[in-house]
Amino acid sequence: MKFNLKQILSVILVIGLSFSVAGCGSSRSVKSSAAAATSAGVEEYLIGPGDRLQVFVWRNPEISVTVPVRPEGKISTPLVEDMVAAGKTPTRLARDIEKVLSKYIKSPVVTVIVMDFVGTFSEQIRVLGQATNPRALSYRDNMTLLDVMIEVGGLTEFAAGNKAKIIRRVGNKELKIDAKIKNLMQKGDITANLKMMPGDILIIPESWF
């Protein structure tokens, strides 16, 4: 079968349009995927009390320091006193530090790196009282009472382990949950291994002999 020039050109044109449409569809697909990923986003880390921050000031090593976030949520660095850090992203804190340093340094460039993570109060588990090392812990998925006690080194000699309480806020209500830590750790009572929640406060009282 013979084709004239006009027929050949028509076939080429149809093939070209097909590839063009496919390319546009592919492009739209890629753009849609990218847009979806962007809209989904990744939640940024918020600094909390107990975190340890490295504050690096470019070309100014003498004022570049590593500092803890104090219990009230503030930090102090050379030339920057009592700045609120808790609840901010590292980037936001870096910009705030730059604003203060700009009074003393021309065009400061600051980078804040979180060295040790604890998180905001709502993402912490705080252990108070007669634990070997009472402190704030960063909450992890599926964290249990036993996990918490291992991290704080167990009970002290004078702890009333079975009189411990977990303070948990649910909505506008504050719940007090009995925690039988002595039964859990000394008797192996697995039923006492309660599931912990972010924001919990574990209070371990002293035993009265």
C-alpha positions in Angstrom: 0.0 0.0 0.0 1.4 3.4 -1.0 0.9 6.6 1.1 1.2 10.0 -0.3 3.1 12.8 1.4 -0.1 14.3 2.9 -1.1 11.0 4.5 2.4 10.5 6.0 2.4 14.0 7.5 -1.0 13.4 9.0 0.2 10.2 10.7 3.3 12.1 12.1 1.1 14.9 13.4 -1.2 12.5 15.2 1.7 10.7 16.8 3.2 14.0 17.9 0.0 15.1 19.5 -0.4 11.8 21.3 3.1 12.2 22.9 2.3 15.8 23.7 -0.9 15.0 25.5 0.8 12.1 27.4 3.6 14.5 28.4 1.2 17.1 29.7 -0.7 14.4 31.7 2.6 13.2 33.2 3.6 16.7 34.0 0.2 17.4 35.7 0.6 14.1 37.6 4.1 15.1 38.9 2.9 18.6 39.8 -0.2 17.1 41.6 2.0 14.7 43.6 4.4 17.5 44.5 1.5 19.7 45.6 0.0 16.9 47.7 3.4 16.3 49.4 3.7 20.0 50.1 0.2 20.3 51.5 0.8 17.3 53.7 4.0 18.8 55.1 6.0 17.6 58.0 5.3 19.1 61.4 8.2 21.1 62.6 9.9 20.4 66.0 9.0 22.8 68.7 11.7 23.5 71.4 10.8 22.6 75.0 12.2 23.0 78.5 15.1 20.6 79.0 16.3 20.7 75.4 19.9 21.4 74.8 20.6 23.9 72.0 23.7 24.8 70.0 23.6 28.4 69.0 26.1 29.1 66.2 26.8 32.7 65.2 28.6 32.7 61.9 32.1 34.3 62.1 31.6 34.9 65.8 32.8 31.8 67.7 33.2 33.8 70.9 29.4 34.1 71.2 28.6 30.7 69.8 27.5 28.5 72.7 25.6 25.4 73.7 22.9 26.1 76.3 20.0 24.3 78.0 16.5 25.5 77.8 15.6 26.4 81.4 12.4 25.0 83.1 10.6 28.3 82.5 11.4 27.9 78.7 14.0 30.6 78.3 17.7 30.6 77.3 20.6 33.1 77.8 23.5 33.4 75.5 26.3 36.1 75.2 24.5 39.4 74.4 21.1 37.7 74.5 19.5 37.4 78.0 16.3 35.6 79.0 14.9 34.9 75.5 11.9 32.6 75.3 12.8 29.5 73.4 10.1 27.0 74.3 7.3 26.7 71.8 9.5 28.0 68.9 11.0 26.2 66.0 14.8 26.3 65.9 14.6 28.5 62.8 12.2 31.0 64.5 14.5 31.2 67.5 17.5 31.8 65.3 15.7 34.8 63.6 14.8 36.2 67.0 18.4 35.9 68.3 19.6 37.7 65.1 17.3 40.6 65.8 18.9 41.1 69.2 22.4 40.6 68.0 21.9 43.1 65.2 22.2 45.8 67.8 25.9 44.7 68.3 26.9 42.9 65.1 26.4 43.9 61.5 24.1 41.4 59.7 24.4 38.4 62.1 23.7 35.0 60.8 22.5 32.5 63.5 21.8 28.8 63.3 20.1 26.9 66.2 20.6 23.1 66.4 18.7 21.0 68.9 21.3 18.6 70.4 19.1 16.8 73.0 15.4 16.6 72.4 12.7 16.7 75.1 10.0 18.7 73.5 7.3 21.0 74.8 5.4 20.2 78.0 2.6 18.7 76.0 5.1 16.2 74.5 6.9 15.4 77.8 6.5 13.0 80.6 7.7 14.6 83.8 8.8 12.5 86.8 8.8 14.2 90.2 9.7 12.9 93.7 11.4 9.7 94.7 12.9 8.5 91.4 16.6 8.0 91.3 16.9 10.6 88.5 13.7 12.6 88.4 13.5 14.6 85.2 11.5 15.4 82.1 11.5 12.7 79.3 10.6 13.0 75.7 7.5 11.0 75.0 7.8 8.1 72.5 5.0 6.1 70.9 3.7 3.2 73.0 5.7 4.3 76.0 4.8 2.5 79.3 5.3 3.1 83.0 8.1 0.6 83.0 9.9 2.4 80.2 9.7 5.6 82.2 11.0 4.0 85.4 14.0 2.5 83.5 14.9 5.9 82.1 14.8 7.6 85.5 16.8 4.8 87.2 14.0 3.2 89.2 12.9 4.1 92.8 14.9 5.6 95.6 15.3 3.7 98.9 12.7 5.9 100.5 10.0 5.8 97.7 6.4 4.9 98.4 6.2 3.2 95.0 2.7 1.9 95.3 1.4 5.3 96.2 2.6 7.0 93.1 0.1 9.0 90.9 -0.1 9.8 87.2 -1.6 13.3 86.6 -3.2 13.3 83.2 -5.2 16.1 81.6 -8.0 15.0 79.3 -9.8 18.0 77.8 -10.6 20.3 80.7 -10.4 17.6 83.3 -7.4 16.5 85.4 -7.3 12.8 86.1 -5.3 11.1 89.0 -4.4 7.6 88.1 -2.9 5.2 90.7 0.5 3.8 89.7 1.7 0.7 91.5 5.3 1.0 90.7 6.6 -1.2 93.5 4.4 -4.1 92.3 5.5 -3.5 88.7 9.3 -3.4 89.4 9.7 -5.7 92.4 6.9 -8.2 91.9 6.7 -8.3 88.2 3.0 -7.4 88.1 2.5 -6.7 84.4 -1.0 -5.4 85.0 0.6 -2.4 86.7 2.5 -1.5 83.5 0.3 1.4 82.5 0.4 3.0 79.1 1.8 6.6 79.4 0.5 9.6 77.4 2.3 12.8 76.3 1.9 15.4 79.0 1.7 13.0 81.9 3.2 13.9 85.2 4.3 11.0 87.4 4.6 11.9 91.1 6.3 9.4 93.4 5.9 10.3 97.1 8.3 9.5 100.0 7.4 6.7 102.3 6.7 7.5 105.9 8.1 4.9 108.3 
